Structures are given as structure tokens and as C-alpha cells.
Amino acid sequence: MEPNKPLQISFEGLTYSVKVPAKRAVGSSGNPLLRMLKSPFTKPEFDDKVILRQLNGSFRPGRVTAILGPSGSGKTTLLNLLAGQISTGTTSGDIWVNGRRVSGASMRQLAGYVNQDDVILPTMTVEEAIEMSIILRPPPIASQSRGPSPMASVLGDRDVSAEVDVNVATGNDQLPLPVTTGRSNGETQGAGGRSTPPKKVAASVAAARKAEIKAHHQARCSHAISLFGLEKCRGTAVGDSSSKGISGGEKKRTAIAMEWVTEAPVLFLDEPTSGLDAHSALMVARQLKDIADAGRTVVTVLHQPSSDMFEIIDDILILFEGRIVYLGERASLVGYLERLGYPCGMYTNPADHVFNAVLFEGAAVAKGMSDSQRVEQRAEHLLTTWQSSPEAATMQALIANPELTAIDKTQFRQTSPPLTQLRYLIKRAGRNAVRNRLVIKVRLIQSAFFGLLIGCIFLNTDDKAVPVQRQNYSGAMFFSCMTQFLLTILAVVNVFTGERLVFFREWQAAYYGLPAYFAAKNIIELPIQIISPIIYSAISYWLLGFQHDGVKFILFTVIAITLSVCGFTCGFLLGASFKTLSAVLAALPAMFLPFMLFGGLLVNTGNSTVWLRWIQWISPIKYGYSAMMKNQFEGYVVDGKPIGDEYLDEVQLGSFSIGVDIIFVLGISLLAWVLSYVALAYLTQKGRGDSAKSSTKKSQAELLGQPDARFTKVTEKKSHVATLAATEERQKPMLNLSLE
């Protein structure tokens, strides 16, 4: 593996605050009962709550820095702020990488991030999860040297292995051009002097290149599995709370491996050992140390590390009440605490000593205070002591004199081309659907069941009296519209709300773009939305005794399909708009019940309340029901009487034709489809904060630019002082000779 170029992260004056509802004294705003009865249009009052206060520090490359502190001290907030994962609140201060001022968007170009709660698609195996990271986020640098490419056998003596390595590393889909030999017919000269047509050479090159890339992915995936000790579970599904899979430690190591294979020069981890047993936690810590030894900058939040883990850490940052009370080498911590008046016992874990004796020791503060006052005073005391310590001066010198090595483009995190993303996501979504066979089976069985149910309830309606026929046909078609629309919504919502968090985390980690995910999701889901109505129609239509006409059966099926597709897009919209299934189910009746009431059966829409009548024009059930009714009753004759046309005049379903009704349903589907994409786009932009403001080119320009002027001036001053000193040293012998 090639050594990583050093990246030093520094920050100064880093402050972060959020808005919280204001707390006012009872007497400050009059009667508390009157305050509760305020107008809903009254603007709420908020206060600023400071989470991080004026933090100064630096994280060095090739070292593991652990952030320690009690719950609520701001550890995860600091990690998220440095990693560019913060999307709300107010931030001030400066963050630099090798002396270049960076934003959250530019930091994401360099840094990998491992969440505390690992979110991986449950049906994926460990090997598939790691391979997905390699395919969708190819490493920015070549991870291993390889021998001659298989293409060499295709192109004779030409060496194309270098070109293949570049293409593999960058995700470039362009093929190397065949070598020409000066022949006018465009043929190439292969091994042994044989002439090969250009098309055949291009096809052979493409096949060899695909084999090369596949071999590279497999080799890198196997290396990661071996490095992180995942050989025993490489073919096991990740699983979740409802389906058993790999253990918590294996899942955590899989998540770290997924970031490791991207070769990101900076790695942030939020409590990677939380919930693990002592052995698994120690194994994770050792792997982080190995990653840092390769030259990467590793920053992790740890919750009560054991003594063995503590010895692995290089640097320690202790946060208390949003303040840094220590930041330096792990080996210097015990000595600092001893000077502070808190010597650590020989057999005491220093991490435990920090929590038990230093942060929450109350003997040195005044009595008679509340708990919050004692904690605040303790934090101020520790902060003041730290700021006056020589360790703080050393850290400040490190901030003022950072690593200024130029950042290379090869260190940026890569994302595969959109077409590659789409192909892989379609393959993964299809594999996920096959492995979730129960969901597909339930949907198909559900369609068959309701087809049989409605068919048996209204069996052979065509043999009944005319009033019975009209009532039964109307009820059966209304029920058909409701089942195709509502049941599809419920099925889609149930599946998508479970995948929503997976999508958000993967998008945030730059696995793929929103267009590729949205297209793949629709391509995989739409077939089932077409097959289910066909099964329902094929069973129910003939049992109900509708007109025995092939064209009318096809129209009935098409109407059912359009309603199912509309239910799919509306369900997708609900799932994208609300975070949880309970919220979706709470919002669903507000959308569905008005559509049902103005669907054409329960209320005669032609004589309904005028100021509510407009709801029928946005109800897909109304259009679907109208189309089915016209399909059945137009020209329907019983005993020579045209009862169908008379009945349509009575129910007043509108003057639109069947085709127009179908187009309206498809139009509502298209509108919901577009709105669902907008809802997902809003979700992603909100989750990334400044991504909407900072383009990729702009963020990369920040990293590739010159260091901040304050650092270059210091470097120039040092260089000038060194030059003067060297000049004085050279002049000393001459001065001595002159004196003699």
C-alpha cells in the first residue's frame, strides 16, 4: 500500500450553538395560563444554547486521537462539525487542513465517517457490503501493485496495465484505444503478426478491462475481510432487529472496513466500540491503530475505554461542558493530572480516573450550590488550568505551525459514474427483493385473495335483477379502486420507511446520487405494481359477471394498473415526506378519506357541497371509478333496455371519456412521482447542510489552494530568521580573521 500524504486538521475559536425554546420566568410574561392560550400565529421565542465553546486544537496524521468526556459534553457534536456532518445550528471559528481553511463540503472530500449506529441494508452479506463500497466509491489511490494486465495478451506487446490501473482507481469508463500499425484499413497488429479487426479488438479490450476491474474489486474486498477478521461471516447477511445476522462487533468492523477500502486520508468514528464486549472493542482499537500507522488521520469518540485500549491511543482530547480541558499525547496525561493535584494510582485506568476523580470531583468547589452550578464552576476551573499549562502552549504552537504539504487530487474521495451507480443499485434492489420473498409473496397472495373475495361476494351479478346489478357492480368497482390504490400505498410505505434511513446514510456517505437511487427504486418496484392488478383483474372480472368482452376486460385491467401505479407514487411521496411509519399512518387517513368520500359512490359529486366539490378533481379514486363504471355501463343493455346509460346519467360521474380518466390518474401519478423526488432532494439537502451552497469544484478549490496567509507569513519569517542565522555563522570566521 502506498503511504498516505499527511493531513493535519487544526481548528481555532470553534464555537457551535443551537436554538432552543425560550424558558421565561412565570412573572415575566403575565399569567402562565394566558401564555398557554397564545395565538398559534404568535412567533415562538428561542434562546441560543452553546454546545461547544472556543475550542482550539489539532489532530496529527499517523496518530489515533480519542475524544473523551461525559455524556452531553459535545463529543459527537465536535466530531460531526469537523467531519462536515452538521446541518443545523450556528458555527463560528476556523477549521484548517494542512493550513487551508475548509468548509464542511470540502472536508467531506477527504474524510470517511463511521456512525455510532451502523445502518447497512439487512439483506446484504458482509462481502457484498464491502464490495459495494469499493464499486461505488473507488479508492482515490492505487491500493496495490499489480502485474501485467490481461489486455496485454489481446494487444500483443503493448503494455496497458498502467492505463487499466488508472481507470480502476478513478472509475473511468473510457477504454484504451487500440494500437494502430499504420495500416490503411484500421486493423491492428496482434501477437504473431496476425491482423485483428478494430471492433474485435475493442470488444476484447472491454472484456479484459471488466475482468481486470472485477479481479481488483475481489482482491481488495478479500484483503479488507482478512484485515478486519471477518472471514467467518463474509457470506452471512448483516441482518437487523427482526432478522438474525452478524454480531454487533462484526457489524461494527464491517462498517469500518467499508470506509477503509475507500482510502480516505482522514477517518472519523463516532463511538466505534459502543455496545461491544471487551475483546471486540480491543480488536477495533487495534485496527484503528493499524489504519493510523499507514499515515491516515484517525479521530474517534470513545466511551470509557479500557486500560488496554487506552494504551493503544496516541492523543487524548477531553471535553467537559463543551470546553477542552486537555488535548495532547496520551503518555503526558497522567503527568498533567498529577501536576493538577489528581495523581493516578498505579493500577488505575487513567480514563476511569479522569471521569471519577477529575471531572466530577466536588471538594474544590464551594458548597451550597446546585449540581449545574458546581459542574459549571468545575468546568471553568479545569479550563483555566488547562489554558495556562505548558501542554496547551505546545498545542497552540502546533496550531500556529501546521503541516503545509500540498493536498493532492488523488486524496479526494471518488464516486463512480452515474451509470455505474444505476447498474449496481438495480442489481442490489433486485437481490434485496428476491431475498425478501415474503413481501412479494404476500403482495401477490393479497391480490389473489381480494380478487377471490370480491368475486365470491358479488358472484354472477349478471344473473341478478337490474337494481341488484347496478348496486353490486357499483360496489364491486368502488372496492376494486380502493384496494388497488390503498393497499399499494400501505405496501410501499411499509417497505420504504424501513429503507429510508439506509438511503439517507448511504447518500450522505457519497455512495451514490439521488437520481440513480430514485431511478433504480422505480425500475425494481414498478413491475410488482403491474403484476398485482393483473392477477386481481384476471380473477375478479369474470367472477363478477362483467360484460364478456375482451376489450372491456383489458380496459378494466389497465384502469386497475394505473390506480396501482398511482398508489405506488403516493406511497413513495408519503414515505419520503415523513420519518417514521407511525407518522405516515397518521397522515394517510387525512389524504385517503377525502379521496374515498368524493370517489363517486358515497356522495353524488354532481350535487355535493359546492365549496368542497373541488376535492373530486384531485381524487384518483374518482377518476378510476368513473372509468370502470363507464367501461361496464356504457351501452349495457338488459332485456332490450339501455339501463347502463340511464344509470350513468343518474350518478353524474362527469363527461370525461375513459381515456381521459386514465390520463388524469396517470397525471396525478406523475405529480406525486415528481413531488416524491423533491421530498427526497429536500431530505438530502437538509441532511448535508452546506452542500447546497458549496459545489464540488468550489470545495476542491479550497483544498487545492495555497495555505492561509497567517501560516505562510510564519513560515517566511522562520525562513528569514534561519537565513540570518546562517549568514551570521558564515560571517563569524571572517570577523575573527579581521580582528586578528
TAGIPE-V131724 format. One record per backbone hydrogen bond with DSSP energy under -1.0 kcal/mol. CO is the residue of the C=O (numbers start at 1). NH is the residue of the N-H. If there is no record, write none. Layout:
[[CO:NH] [CO:NH]]
This chain:
[[8:98] [9:59] [10:96] [11:57] [12:94] [14:55] [15:92] [16:51] [16:52] [17:90] [18:49] [20:47] [25:28] [31:35] [32:36] [33:37] [35:38] [39:42] [45:22] [47:20] [49:18] [52:16] [55:14] [57:11] [59:9] [63:298] [64:314] [64:315] [65:300] [66:317] [67:302] [68:319] [70:73] [73:322] [74:78] [75:79] [76:80] [77:81] [78:82] [79:83] [80:85] [90:17] [92:15] [94:12] [95:102] [96:10] [97:100] [99:708] [100:97] [103:107] [104:108] [107:110] [107:111] [109:413] [110:266] [112:268] [114:270] [121:124] [122:239] [124:238] [125:129] [126:130] [127:131] [128:132] [129:133] [130:134] [131:135] [132:136] [133:137] [136:416] [149:152] [151:155] [155:158] [160:164] [161:165] [162:166] [163:167] [164:168] [165:169] [166:170] [167:171] [167:172] [183:186] [188:196] [190:193] [194:190] [196:188] [197:201] [198:202] [199:203] [200:204] [201:205] [202:206] [203:207] [204:208] [205:209] [206:210] [207:211] [208:212] [209:213] [210:214] [211:215] [212:216] [213:217] [214:218] [215:219] [216:220] [217:221] [218:222] [219:223] [220:224] [221:225] [222:226] [223:227] [224:228] [225:230] [226:229] [233:236] [234:127] [236:126] [243:240] [247:251] [248:252] [249:253] [250:254] [251:255] [252:256] [253:257] [254:258] [256:260] [257:261] [260:263] [262:140] [265:297] [266:112] [267:299] [268:114] [269:301] [271:274] [273:276] [277:281] [278:282] [279:283] [280:284] [281:285] [282:286] [283:287] [284:288] [285:289] [286:290] [287:291] [288:292] [289:293] [291:296] [292:295] [294:4] [296:62] [297:267] [298:65] [299:269] [300:67] [306:310] [307:311] [309:312] [309:313] [314:330] [315:66] [316:328] [317:68] [318:325] [320:323] [322:53] [323:320] [326:318] [328:316] [330:333] [332:336] [333:337] [334:338] [335:339] [336:340] [337:342] [338:341] [345:348] [349:353] [350:354] [351:355] [352:356] [353:357] [353:358] [354:359] [370:374] [371:375] [372:376] [373:377] [374:378] [375:379] [376:380] [377:381] [378:382] [379:383] [380:384] [381:385] [382:386] [383:387] [384:388] [386:389] [389:393] [390:394] [391:395] [392:396] [393:397] [394:398] [395:399] [396:400] [397:401] [408:411] [409:412] [417:421] [418:422] [419:423] [420:424] [421:425] [422:426] [423:427] [424:428] [425:429] [426:430] [427:431] [428:432] [429:433] [430:434] [431:435] [432:436] [436:440] [437:441] [438:442] [439:443] [440:444] [441:445] [442:446] [443:447] [444:448] [445:449] [446:450] [447:451] [448:452] [449:453] [450:454] [451:455] [452:456] [453:457] [454:458] [460:463] [461:464] [465:469] [466:470] [467:471] [468:472] [469:473] [470:474] [471:475] [472:476] [473:477] [474:478] [475:479] [476:480] [477:481] [478:482] [479:483] [480:484] [481:485] [482:486] [483:487] [485:489] [486:490] [487:491] [488:492] [489:493] [490:494] [491:495] [492:496] [493:497] [495:499] [496:500] [499:503] [500:504] [501:505] [502:506] [503:507] [504:508] [505:509] [506:511] [507:510] [513:517] [514:518] [515:519] [516:520] [517:521] [518:522] [519:523] [520:524] [521:525] [522:526] [525:529] [527:531] [528:532] [530:534] [531:535] [532:536] [533:537] [534:538] [535:539] [536:540] [537:541] [539:543] [540:544] [541:546] [543:460] [544:461] [547:549] [549:553] [550:554] [551:555] [552:556] [553:557] [554:558] [555:559] [556:560] [557:561] [558:562] [559:563] [560:564] [561:565] [562:566] [563:567] [564:568] [565:569] [566:570] [567:571] [568:572] [569:573] [570:574] [571:575] [572:576] [573:577] [574:578] [580:584] [581:585] [582:586] [583:587] [584:588] [587:591] [588:592] [589:593] [592:596] [593:597] [594:598] [596:599] [603:605] [604:607] [609:612] [612:615] [613:616] [614:617] [615:618] [619:623] [620:624] [621:625] [622:626] [623:627] [624:628] [625:629] [626:630] [627:631] [628:632] [629:633] [630:634] [633:636] [636:644] [638:641] [641:638] [641:643] [642:646] [643:647] [644:648] [645:649] [646:650] [647:651] [648:652] [657:661] [658:662] [659:663] [660:664] [661:665] [662:666] [663:667] [664:668] [665:669] [666:670] [667:671] [668:672] [669:673] [670:674] [671:675] [672:676] [673:677] [674:678] [675:679] [676:680] [677:681] [678:682] [679:683] [680:684] [681:685] [682:686] [683:687] [688:690] [690:694] [695:699] [696:700] [697:701] [698:702] [699:703] [700:704] [701:705] [708:711] [708:712] [709:713] [710:714] [711:715] [712:716] [713:717] [714:718] [715:719] [716:720] [717:721] [718:722] [719:723] [720:724] [721:725] [722:726] [723:727] [724:728] [725:729] [726:730] [727:731] [728:732] [731:735] [732:736] [733:737] [734:738] [735:739] [736:740]]
